[in-house]
Amino acid sequence: MTDQKEEYYQPWLRDPAPPEPARAEGEGLAKPAETPPVGIDLSRYAAEPAKARAPLVRPAQIKSGAAMLWTHVRGG
């Protein structure tokens, strides 16, 4: 550690930033309308149809698990 306060001086915390002038109507961050968007054109790729798959848990398994749970709850 040091005892010199000059080493700890952080001007961005103490000195306010100068105010920015108001932007003119033609200026800004928006891109012109004729510029194409940047990214992947997903319309070129066909989506794969969703395949039906077997359920992870069958209704019979749910019923047997509920019956076993109820048996344990009743039995203590």
C-alpha positions as CSV (number, residue, x, y, z in Angstrom):
1,M,0.0,0.0,0.0
2,T,1.1,3.6,-0.5
3,D,0.4,6.8,1.3
4,Q,0.3,8.9,-1.8
5,K,-3.3,9.9,-2.7
6,E,-2.2,10.8,-6.3
7,E,-1.9,7.1,-7.0
8,Y,-5.6,6.5,-6.1
9,Y,-7.0,9.4,-8.0
10,Q,-9.5,8.2,-10.5
11,P,-10.6,11.2,-12.7
12,W,-13.6,9.3,-14.2
13,L,-15.1,9.1,-10.8
14,R,-14.6,12.7,-9.8
15,D,-14.6,14.8,-13.0
16,P,-18.0,14.8,-14.8
17,A,-18.0,14.0,-18.5
18,P,-18.7,16.8,-20.9
19,P,-22.3,16.7,-22.1
20,E,-22.8,15.3,-25.6
21,P,-24.4,17.6,-28.2
22,A,-27.9,16.6,-29.3
23,R,-27.8,14.5,-32.5
24,A,-29.2,15.9,-35.7
25,E,-32.2,14.3,-37.2
26,G,-30.3,12.5,-39.9
27,E,-27.7,11.0,-37.5
28,G,-27.9,8.1,-35.2
29,L,-27.1,4.5,-34.6
30,A,-29.8,3.0,-36.8
31,K,-28.8,1.5,-40.1
32,P,-30.3,2.6,-43.4
33,A,-33.3,0.5,-44.6
34,E,-31.6,-0.7,-47.8
35,T,-28.8,-2.5,-45.8
36,P,-29.5,-6.2,-45.6
37,P,-29.5,-7.7,-42.1
38,V,-26.4,-9.6,-40.9
39,G,-26.9,-13.2,-39.9
40,I,-28.0,-16.6,-41.3
41,D,-30.7,-16.7,-43.9
42,L,-32.8,-19.5,-42.4
43,S,-35.4,-19.4,-45.3
44,R,-32.8,-21.3,-47.5
45,Y,-32.9,-24.4,-45.2
46,A,-35.8,-26.7,-45.0
47,A,-36.9,-27.6,-41.4
48,E,-36.8,-31.3,-40.6
49,P,-40.3,-32.7,-39.7
50,A,-40.6,-33.5,-36.0
51,K,-40.6,-37.3,-35.5
52,A,-43.0,-38.8,-33.0
53,R,-41.1,-40.8,-30.4
54,A,-42.1,-43.1,-27.7
55,P,-42.9,-41.4,-24.3
56,L,-40.2,-41.7,-21.7
57,V,-42.6,-42.8,-19.0
58,R,-45.7,-44.8,-19.9
59,P,-49.0,-44.3,-18.1
60,A,-48.8,-47.8,-16.6
61,Q,-45.5,-46.9,-14.9
62,I,-47.0,-43.7,-13.5
63,K,-49.9,-45.6,-12.0
64,S,-47.7,-48.3,-10.5
65,G,-45.4,-45.7,-9.0
66,A,-48.4,-43.8,-7.5
67,A,-49.8,-47.1,-6.1
68,M,-46.4,-47.9,-4.5
69,L,-46.1,-44.4,-3.1
70,W,-49.6,-44.7,-1.6
71,T,-48.7,-48.1,-0.1
72,H,-45.7,-46.6,1.6
73,V,-47.6,-43.6,2.8
74,R,-50.3,-45.8,4.3
75,G,-47.8,-48.2,5.8
76,G,-45.7,-45.5,7.4
